[in-house]
Amino acid sequence: MIECKAKNANARVSEADIRKWYGDRVPLIYSILTNGGTYKGKPFRFELWSNGEFSASGLKWLAEQPLVMIGYSVGWRDGKALKQYADKAKNTSLWTMLNDYYFHSPLSRITGNRV
């Protein structure tokens, strides 16, 4: 499960956004998906992606949290890690979408902030 935080050039994912994702969104989605039915008992991975950066305090907070819980694990990718992932992806639609709308968007060309 991926939650994406698209950010304008020079914007960062705040510690508050990170804490909300980790402490609220992930457990809620996990609870919904494992409440009987097809996904019960399946392992999950939750990732927070951003085309920008994460705040230093948010990354520090994340580093202090457990990354593996019973039934799921968590991770994150900032713009640079996401670009590396997209460049290796065999899914050309993912690569095209990320490049066209985030890494090489008109805004990134204007500001000079390209990943």
Residue pairs with C-beta under 8 A, 6 or more apart in sequence:
1 26
1 29
1 44
1 45
1 46
1 47
2 46
2 47
2 48
2 49
3 21
3 25
3 46
3 47
3 48
3 49
4 49
4 50
4 51
5 13
5 17
5 48
5 49
5 50
5 52
6 50
6 51
6 101
6 102
7 13
7 50
7 51
7 52
7 53
8 52
8 107
9 52
9 107
9 108
9 111
9 113
10 52
10 111
10 113
11 52
12 52
12 53
12 54
12 55
12 58
13 48
13 50
13 52
13 53
13 54
13 55
13 58
14 55
14 58
15 55
15 57
15 58
15 61
17 58
18 48
18 54
18 55
18 58
18 61
18 62
18 76
19 58
19 61
21 48
22 48
22 62
22 65
22 74
26 46
26 72
26 74
29 46
30 44
30 46
30 71
30 72
33 39
33 44
34 40
34 41
34 42
34 71
43 71
43 72
43 73
44 71
44 72
44 73
45 72
45 73
45 74
45 75
46 72
46 73
46 74
46 75
47 74
47 75
47 76
47 77
48 74
48 75
48 76
48 77
49 76
49 77
49 82
50 76
50 77
50 78
50 79
50 82
51 79
51 82
51 98
51 102
51 103
51 115
52 78
52 79
53 78
53 79
54 62
54 76
54 78
62 76
65 74
67 73
67 74
67 75
68 74
77 85
79 102
79 103
79 115
80 115
82 98
82 102
82 115
83 98
83 103
83 115
86 94
86 95
86 98
86 99
86 103
87 95
89 95
102 108
102 115
103 114
103 115
104 114
108 114
108 115
